[in-house]
Amino acid sequence: MPKAIVVGCSHAAGAKMHLGPECTLADPDAQTNWELQNSFPMQFARSKGYTPYNYSISGGSNDAMFRICAE
């Protein structure tokens, strides 16, 4: 299966999505993991048949995204 690398800011990381009624997790680490796995870029990549890997960070700049891709 082809791979998709997702890099971006808090929007791509799904920040604050756990505040919705879909997520009832109380553990902060579980909330962050849930957000990363259910963000729009991840859902889109899976719907197109890709295995997505989300390296997005909240507050991420274009420079940070470039450095993540370069690594």
C-alpha positions as CSV (number, residue, x, y, z in Angstrom):
1,M,0.0,0.0,0.0
2,P,1.4,3.4,-0.9
3,K,2.4,5.8,2.0
4,A,1.3,9.4,2.6
5,I,3.3,11.7,4.9
6,V,1.3,14.4,6.5
7,V,3.1,17.5,7.8
8,G,1.5,20.7,8.9
9,C,0.3,22.8,11.8
10,S,-2.4,22.3,14.4
11,H,-5.1,21.9,11.7
12,A,-3.3,18.9,10.2
13,A,-2.6,17.5,13.7
14,G,-6.3,17.7,14.6
15,A,-5.7,19.9,17.6
16,K,-8.7,20.4,19.9
17,M,-10.8,17.8,18.0
18,H,-11.2,15.9,21.3
19,L,-13.5,18.5,22.5
20,G,-16.2,17.2,20.2
21,P,-18.8,14.6,21.3
22,E,-17.0,11.9,19.2
23,C,-14.1,11.6,21.7
24,T,-14.8,10.7,25.3
25,L,-11.1,10.0,26.2
26,A,-9.9,11.5,29.5
27,D,-6.2,10.7,29.1
28,P,-4.3,13.6,27.4
29,D,-1.9,11.3,25.6
30,A,-4.9,9.2,24.3
31,Q,-6.6,12.5,23.2
32,T,-3.6,13.6,21.2
33,N,-3.2,10.2,19.5
34,W,-6.9,10.2,18.7
35,E,-6.6,13.7,17.1
36,L,-3.6,12.7,15.1
37,Q,-5.4,9.6,13.8
38,N,-8.7,11.3,13.0
39,S,-7.6,14.6,11.5
40,F,-8.9,15.4,8.0
41,P,-5.6,14.7,6.2
42,M,-5.4,11.3,7.8
43,Q,-9.0,10.4,6.9
44,F,-8.5,11.7,3.3
45,A,-5.3,9.7,2.8
46,R,-6.9,6.5,4.1
47,S,-9.9,7.1,1.8
48,K,-7.6,7.2,-1.2
49,G,-5.9,4.0,-0.3
50,Y,-2.7,5.3,1.3
51,T,-1.1,4.4,4.6
52,P,-0.8,7.8,6.3
53,Y,1.9,8.9,8.7
54,N,1.1,12.2,10.6
55,Y,4.1,14.2,11.6
56,S,2.2,17.5,12.2
57,I,2.8,19.6,15.2
58,S,0.7,22.3,16.7
59,G,2.3,25.7,16.2
60,G,4.3,24.2,13.3
61,S,5.8,26.7,10.8
62,N,6.7,26.2,7.2
63,D,10.3,25.9,8.4
64,A,9.4,23.1,10.8
65,M,7.5,21.3,8.1
66,F,10.5,21.5,5.8
67,R,12.9,20.2,8.5
68,I,10.5,17.3,9.3
69,C,10.4,16.3,5.6
70,A,14.2,16.7,5.3
71,E,14.7,14.2,8.1
